Amino acid sequence: MATGRNHRPATRSRGIPEATVARLPLYLRALTALSERSVPTVSSEELASAAGVNSAKLRKDFSYLGSYGTRGVGYDVEYLVYQISRELGLTQDWPVVIVGIGNLGAALANYGGFASRGFRVAALIDADPTLAGRQVAGIPVRHVDELEEIIDANGVSIGVITTPGGAAQQVCDRLVAAGITSILNFAPTVLTVPEGVDVRKVDLSIELQILAFHEQRKAAEAMAGEVPESAAPGRAVRGTGREQGPEGDIPAVMPA
């Protein structure tokens, strides 16, 4: 089987927008679930709903792949699985190294979904000499001093960084110097890389903060929706410091 080192997905050369590329894994996940249930065809509306997008956007995305479905029938599930997998480069083997085998790195090493999606964890690497040789998910941890040798020997082009933030840039620089061209960064820092190197940032704390923002807005909107019902002329409106008079708002405390 070909390895990922000298093979790049065709998406850039074919001019597929980045937003479309970002949605392809969503479609693939939904299609894989349909395939596992032996569903032969799916309409754009059904697939869009399963992927969490609108059907017009889905049809536009698939047009970039040259797939338009059949009127009255829909899309062939198995063919779309193959087509999207090929477009994403998942029909070949992609060796991956994980650098930083703490709790998160070990959890990723134990994740069973990599192999079924075309990714093979080629090595686990850590700077702690006491971890060297320890088995995690059946893979021995290697010391960071061996990083360049491991990358070269396994033809690795994708690196995963799960180190503390302070060590991430140094690890990134070594990965890039060794030939890594794609990095998945879980470290809480922004990495600087040369042109031609792709970095995807995964920050769970940021995602939680965004959810907290939306929760706060929903709570504020719910409270605002309760105010008009409880407010009456001459009564204070909660949280405003003003009273509602017959001709509109007046200060709750009149100046002397």
Backbone hydrogen bonds, N-H to C=O, Kabsch-Sander energy under -0.5 kcal/mol:
donor,donor_aa,acceptor,acceptor_aa,energy
4,G,93,D,-0.8
7,H,4,G,-1.1
11,T,87,E,-0.5
14,R,10,A,-1.6
15,G,12,R,-1.5
16,I,11,T,-2.1
21,V,17,P,-2.3
22,A,18,E,-2.4
23,R,19,A,-0.9
23,R,20,T,-0.7
24,L,20,T,-1.3
26,L,23,R,-0.7
27,Y,23,R,-2.0
28,L,24,L,-2.6
29,R,25,P,-2.2
30,A,26,L,-2.0
31,L,27,Y,-2.9
32,T,28,L,-2.6
33,A,29,R,-1.8
34,L,30,A,-1.8
35,S,31,L,-2.7
36,E,32,T,-2.3
37,R,33,A,-0.8
37,R,34,L,-0.6
38,S,35,S,-1.8
39,V,34,L,-2.4
42,V,75,Y,-1.9
47,L,43,S,-2.5
48,A,44,S,-2.5
49,S,45,E,-2.1
50,A,46,E,-2.0
51,A,47,L,-2.0
52,G,48,A,-1.2
53,V,48,A,-2.4
58,L,54,N,-1.9
59,R,55,S,-2.6
60,K,56,A,-2.0
61,D,57,K,-2.7
62,F,58,L,-2.7
63,S,59,R,-1.4
64,Y,60,K,-0.9
64,Y,61,D,-0.8
65,L,61,D,-0.5
65,L,62,F,-0.7
66,G,62,F,-0.5
66,G,63,S,-0.8
67,S,62,F,-2.5
68,Y,66,G,-0.5
70,T,74,G,-2.1
73,V,70,T,-2.4
74,G,70,T,-3.4
75,Y,42,V,-3.3
77,V,40,P,-2.4
77,V,75,Y,-0.6
80,L,76,D,-2.2
81,V,77,V,-2.4
82,Y,78,E,-2.1
83,Q,79,Y,-3.0
84,I,80,L,-2.9
85,S,81,V,-2.2
86,R,82,Y,-2.6
87,E,83,Q,-2.1
88,L,84,I,-2.4
89,G,86,R,-0.9
90,L,85,S,-3.3
91,T,85,S,-0.5
92,Q,89,G,-0.7
93,D,2,A,-2.1
94,W,118,G,-2.0
96,V,120,R,-3.0
97,V,158,I,-1.7
98,I,123,A,-2.1
99,V,97,V,-0.5
99,V,160,V,-3.2
100,G,98,I,-0.6
100,G,125,I,-3.5
102,G,100,G,-0.8
106,A,102,G,-2.5
107,A,103,N,-2.0
108,L,104,L,-2.5
109,A,105,G,-2.2
110,N,106,A,-1.6
111,Y,108,L,-1.1
114,F,111,Y,-0.8
116,S,112,G,-0.7
117,R,113,G,-0.6
117,R,114,F,-1.5
118,G,115,A,-1.3
119,F,114,F,-2.5
120,R,94,W,-2.3
121,V,119,F,-0.5
122,A,96,V,-2.4
122,A,120,R,-1.1
123,A,96,V,-1.2
124,L,140,P,-0.7
125,I,98,I,-2.9
126,D,142,R,-2.2
131,L,128,D,-1.6
132,A,128,D,-0.6
132,A,129,P,-0.6
133,G,141,V,-3.2
134,R,131,L,-2.3
136,V,139,I,-2.6
139,I,136,V,-1.7
141,V,134,R,-2.5
142,R,124,L,-3.4
144,V,126,D,-1.5
146,E,143,H,-2.2
147,L,144,V,-1.9
150,I,146,E,-2.6
151,I,147,L,-2.4
152,D,148,E,-2.2
153,A,149,E,-2.5
154,N,150,I,-1.9
155,G,151,I,-0.8
155,G,152,D,-0.5
156,V,151,I,-1.8
157,S,95,P,-0.9
158,I,95,P,-0.9
159,G,182,S,-2.6
160,V,97,V,-2.9
161,I,159,G,-0.5
161,I,184,L,-2.6
162,T,99,V,-2.9
162,T,160,V,-0.6
167,A,164,P,-1.3
168,A,164,P,-0.8
168,A,165,G,-0.7
169,Q,165,G,-0.6
171,V,167,A,-2.0
172,C,168,A,-2.9
173,D,169,Q,-2.7
174,R,170,Q,-1.9
175,L,171,V,-2.5
176,V,172,C,-2.7
177,A,173,D,-2.4
178,A,174,R,-1.6
179,G,176,V,-1.5
180,I,175,L,-2.7
181,T,157,S,-1.3
182,S,157,S,-1.4
183,I,198,D,-3.0
184,L,159,G,-2.7
185,N,183,I,-0.6
185,N,200,R,-3.1
186,F,161,I,-2.9
186,F,184,L,-0.6
187,A,161,I,-0.6
189,T,187,A,-2.4
191,L,189,T,-0.5
193,V,191,L,-0.6
197,V,194,P,-1.6
198,D,181,T,-2.6
198,D,196,G,-0.5
200,R,183,I,-2.6
202,V,185,N,-3.0
203,D,201,K,-0.5
207,E,203,D,-1.8
208,L,204,L,-2.3
209,Q,205,S,-2.2
210,I,206,I,-2.2
211,L,207,E,-2.0
212,A,208,L,-2.4
213,F,209,Q,-2.1
214,H,210,I,-2.0
215,E,211,L,-2.5
216,Q,212,A,-2.5
217,R,213,F,-2.2
218,K,214,H,-2.4
219,A,215,E,-2.3
220,A,216,Q,-2.4
221,E,217,R,-2.6
222,A,218,K,-2.2
223,M,219,A,-2.2
224,A,220,A,-2.5
225,G,221,E,-1.9
226,E,222,A,-0.8
226,E,223,M,-0.7
227,V,223,M,-1.1
230,S,226,E,-1.3
230,S,227,V,-0.5
231,A,227,V,-2.1
234,G,244,Q,-6.8
235,R,232,A,-2.5
237,V,242,R,-2.2
238,R,236,A,-0.5
240,T,237,V,-2.1
241,G,237,V,-0.7
242,R,237,V,-0.5
243,E,250,I,-2.6
244,Q,235,R,-1.7
245,G,243,E,-0.8
245,G,248,G,-2.3
248,G,245,G,-1.6
250,I,243,E,-2.3
252,A,241,G,-1.7
254,M,252,A,-0.5
